[in-house]
Structure formats: structure tokens, C-alpha cells
Amino acid sequence: MKKRIPEFNAEDEERQFWATHDSTEFIDWRKAKRVLLPNLKPSVKTISLRLPESMLEELKLLANKRDVPYQSLVKVFLAERIEEELNTSKA
């Protein structure tokens, strides 16, 4: 029988608890079901990125051809490359 998860008074308290405890003592992950949360929006953080002007102009041209904002195209390119790197590092 699994241990009972304690009640927490604050998110920081819960965070500290899970940082020092193994969830398998409390949850049988074999019974877990995968769920989709289609309306969940990922947290975003604004960053500053310095690019050569020529690169920025080329990005804008590519984005214009695809009829998307260039910032969105940069996110797509980054996501694709990250996925590629993660997949090659697993091999």
C-alpha cells in the first residue's frame, strides 16, 4: 500500500516536499493514464536576442513567404532543432 500524500499549506512547502521525496512511494505510476490538455498554454519568457541585421532580414523574408510573423518562424526553427538534437543525443 502506498503512503498518503500530505496536505500542504503553500506551494513552496509542496515543492520542498517533492524535492526530497520519491513520488513512487506515494503513486503507482503503472496505473497512470496519459491525458491531453489542449487549452493549457505554456509559460513564456521574453528574451533579448542579438542577431546580425542580414540574418534578421533573411528571417523576415522567409517568414513573409510563409505568411507568419518572423518571431513565430524563429520559434518553429528552434523547436525543430531542439527536437533534432534531443533525438540524436538519444542514439
KOLZA-506626 format. One record per residue: x, y, z of N, C-alpha, C in turn; residue in one letter. Coordinates in steps of 0.05 Angstrom, whole numbers, padded with zeros to 5 digits, always signed. Example, Ala and Ser with C-alpha at 12.3 -4.5 7.8 and 13.67 -1.06 7.14 Angstrom:
+00264-00114+00156+00246-00090+00156+00264-00066+00156a+00257-00045+00142+00273-00021+00143+00258+00001+00157s
***
This chain:
+00017-00024+00000+00000+00000+00000+00018+00025+00000m+00010+00044-00016+00025+00069-00019+00020+00088+00004k+00040+00105+00009+00037+00125+00030+00017+00146+00022k+00005+00160+00041-00014+00181+00035+00001+00207+00031r-00006+00222+00010+00006+00248+00004-00003+00268+00025i+00015+00282+00038+00006+00301+00059-00008+00325+00048p-00023+00339+00065-00035+00364+00057-00014+00386+00059e-00014+00405+00040+00005+00426+00040-00009+00453+00044f+00004+00471+00059-00007+00497+00064+00001+00518+00043n+00022+00512+00028+00032+00530+00008+00047+00515-00014a+00048+00527-00037+00062+00515-00060+00091+00510-00054e+00104+00529-00040+00133+00526-00034+00137+00501-00016d+00118+00497+00003+00120+00474+00021+00118+00448+00004e+00099+00447-00014+00096+00424-00031+00121+00419-00049e+00131+00441-00060+00155+00439-00077+00179+00428-00061r+00182+00437-00037+00204+00427-00019+00200+00397-00013q+00175+00390-00008+00169+00362-00002+00177+00344-00026f+00168+00351-00050+00173+00334-00073+00203+00335-00081w+00217+00355-00074+00246+00356-00079+00261+00336-00062a+00249+00328-00040+00263+00310-00022+00250+00282-00019t+00229+00277-00034+00215+00251-00032+00211+00239-00060h+00211+00213-00061+00206+00198-00086+00177+00194-00090d+00166+00203-00112+00137+00201-00117+00127+00172-00118s+00145+00153-00125+00137+00125-00127+00129+00113-00100t+00136+00127-00078+00127+00118-00052+00098+00125-00047e+00087+00143-00064+00060+00153-00059+00041+00147-00083f+00052+00143-00106+00036+00140-00130+00045+00115-00145i+00026+00099-00154+00032+00076-00171+00030+00085-00200d+00053+00092-00211+00054+00104-00238+00046+00084-00259w+00045+00058-00253+00036+00039-00273+00006+00042-00279r-00008+00054-00260-00037+00058-00264-00043+00086-00276k-00023+00101-00281-00026+00128-00291-00037+00127-00320a-00053+00147-00327-00063+00149-00354-00053+00175-00366k-00045+00174-00391-00036+00198-00405-00061+00215-00412r-00058+00241-00407-00080+00259-00414-00070+00282-00432v-00088+00293-00447-00081+00316-00464-00094+00340-00452l-00080+00362-00451-00091+00387-00440-00089+00408-00463l-00108+00407-00482-00105+00424-00506-00107+00454-00500p-00120+00462-00479-00123+00490-00473-00102+00502-00455n-00083+00485-00447-00062+00494-00429-00041+00509-00445l-00036+00533-00437-00016+00550-00451+00010+00549-00437k+00032+00543-00451+00058+00541-00438+00067+00569-00428p+00081+00568-00406+00093+00593-00396+00113+00604-00416s+00113+00630-00419+00132+00642-00438+00149+00662-00423v+00173+00666-00433+00191+00686-00422+00203+00702-00445k+00202+00728-00441+00213+00746-00461+00243+00746-00459t+00257+00744-00482+00286+00746-00481+00295+00767-00502i+00319+00775-00499+00331+00793-00519+00352+00776-00534s+00351+00779-00560+00369+00763-00577+00381+00781-00598l+00407+00783-00598+00421+00799-00617+00429+00783-00641r+00420+00792-00665+00426+00778-00690+00438+00797-00709l+00455+00787-00727+00465+00804-00748+00441+00814-00765p+00442+00839-00774+00420+00850-00789+00413+00834-00813e+00433+00823-00827+00429+00807-00851+00413+00782-00844s+00419+00769-00821+00404+00745-00813+00375+00752-00807m+00371+00774-00794+00344+00783-00787+00328+00788-00813l+00340+00801-00832+00326+00807-00857+00320+00781-00872e+00338+00762-00872+00332+00736-00884+00309+00722-00870e+00309+00723-00844+00287+00711-00828+00261+00724-00836l+00261+00750-00838+00236+00764-00845+00227+00756-00873k+00245+00753-00892+00238+00744-00919+00226+00716-00919l+00238+00698-00904+00228+00671-00902+00200+00671-00889l+00197+00687-00868+00172+00688-00854+00150+00700-00872a+00157+00720-00887+00138+00732-00906+00128+00712-00927n+00147+00695-00937+00139+00675-00956+00119+00655-00944k+00122+00650-00918+00104+00631-00905+00080+00645-00892r+00079+00671-00894+00057+00687-00883+00054+00684-00853d+00077+00684-00839+00077+00683-00810+00095+00705-00799v+00091+00713-00774+00110+00732-00762+00137+00720-00759p+00158+00736-00763+00185+00724-00762+00192+00713-00734y+00180+00724-00713+00185+00713-00686+00174+00685-00684q+00151+00680-00696+00139+00653-00696+00156+00634-00712s+00167+00643-00734+00184+00626-00750+00210+00619-00734l+00221+00637-00720+00244+00632-00703+00237+00610-00683v+00214+00612-00670+00206+00591-00651+00203+00564-00664k+00192+00563-00689+00189+00538-00703+00217+00526-00709v+00235+00543-00719+00262+00534-00725+00276+00523-00700f+00273+00538-00678+00286+00529-00653+00274+00503-00643l+00248+00500-00644+00235+00476-00635+00244+00452-00652a+00245+00456-00678+00254+00434-00695+00283+00426-00689e+00300+00445-00685+00328+00439-00680+00332+00426-00652r+00317+00436-00633+00318+00423-00606+00310+00394-00607i+00288+00389-00621+00278+00361-00624+00299+00344-00638e+00311+00355-00659+00332+00340-00673+00356+00334-00655e+00365+00354-00640+00388+00350-00622+00381+00329-00601e+00357+00331-00590+00349+00312-00569+00348+00284-00580l+00338+00280-00604+00336+00254-00616+00363+00243-00623n+00382+00259-00632+00409+00249-00638+00425+00243-00613t+00419+00257-00591+00434+00251-00567+00424+00225-00554s+00400+00216-00561+00389+00191-00550+00401+00167-00565k+00410+00171-00589+00420+00149-00606+00447+00140-00597a
***
